[in-house]
Amino acid sequence: MTNTKKLLLTFSLFIFLTAFQTQEKEVFICTTKSSKTYHLKKECKGLKRCKSKIKKITKKKAENVGRILCKLEKKEIKTKEKS
């Protein structure tokens, strides 16, 4: 197999594998110890009350450490679903 064919095969495999990779949803959290929620929007009213740093992490990681979706955003989602 020629070098060109090897390179083309490697490149094709790379494209194939990255095309089907799922992107993880990023969310925002307040880094205080007492915070128990994550937020979908950085502009959320609940997140505006944060007195510490706001950090962007994956939704999966936030849920793995026990965070739940902010009540304000959960309510907003339910309202949109009813419309």
C-alpha positions as CSV (number, residue, x, y, z in Angstrom):
1,M,0.0,0.0,0.0
2,T,1.4,3.4,-0.9
3,N,1.9,6.2,1.5
4,T,-0.8,8.2,-0.2
5,K,-3.3,5.5,0.2
6,K,-2.3,5.0,3.9
7,L,-2.7,8.7,4.5
8,L,-6.0,8.8,2.8
9,L,-7.3,5.8,4.7
10,T,-6.1,7.3,8.0
11,F,-7.7,10.6,7.3
12,S,-11.0,8.9,6.2
13,L,-11.1,6.9,9.4
14,F,-10.5,10.0,11.5
15,I,-13.3,11.8,9.7
16,F,-15.7,8.9,10.2
17,L,-15.0,8.5,13.9
18,T,-15.3,12.2,14.7
19,A,-18.5,12.7,12.6
20,F,-20.4,10.3,14.9
21,Q,-19.0,11.6,18.2
22,T,-21.7,13.1,20.4
23,Q,-21.1,16.5,21.7
24,E,-21.8,16.8,25.4
25,K,-24.1,19.6,26.5
26,E,-22.4,22.3,28.5
27,V,-24.0,23.9,31.5
28,F,-23.2,26.5,34.1
29,I,-22.7,26.1,37.9
30,C,-22.0,28.3,40.8
31,T,-18.9,27.0,42.6
32,T,-20.1,27.5,46.1
33,K,-20.3,24.4,48.3
34,S,-24.0,25.0,49.0
35,S,-25.0,25.2,45.4
36,K,-27.0,22.2,44.2
37,T,-28.2,23.2,40.7
38,Y,-26.9,23.6,37.2
39,H,-28.1,26.2,34.7
40,L,-28.6,25.9,30.9
41,K,-28.1,29.7,30.4
42,K,-25.4,31.9,31.9
43,E,-28.1,34.6,32.1
44,C,-30.4,32.6,34.4
45,K,-31.8,34.7,37.3
46,G,-30.9,31.9,39.7
47,L,-27.2,32.0,38.6
48,K,-27.1,35.8,38.9
49,R,-27.3,35.3,42.7
50,C,-24.0,33.4,42.7
51,K,-21.4,35.1,45.0
52,S,-18.6,32.9,43.8
53,K,-17.2,31.9,40.4
54,I,-19.4,30.6,37.6
55,K,-18.0,27.5,35.9
56,K,-18.9,25.8,32.6
57,I,-19.0,22.0,32.8
58,T,-20.7,19.2,31.0
59,K,-24.3,18.3,32.0
60,K,-23.2,14.7,32.6
61,K,-20.5,15.8,35.1
62,A,-22.9,18.2,36.9
63,E,-25.5,15.4,37.3
64,N,-22.8,13.0,38.4
65,V,-21.9,15.2,41.4
66,G,-25.5,15.5,42.4
67,R,-26.5,18.8,40.7
68,I,-30.1,19.2,39.4
69,L,-31.6,21.5,36.8
70,C,-32.5,25.0,38.2
71,K,-36.2,25.2,39.1
72,L,-36.6,28.5,37.1
73,E,-35.3,26.9,34.0
74,K,-37.2,23.7,34.5
75,K,-40.4,25.7,34.9
76,E,-39.5,27.6,31.7
77,I,-39.1,24.4,29.7
78,K,-42.4,23.0,31.0
79,T,-44.2,26.3,29.9
80,K,-42.7,26.1,26.4
81,E,-43.7,22.4,26.1
82,K,-47.3,23.3,26.9
83,S,-47.4,26.0,24.2
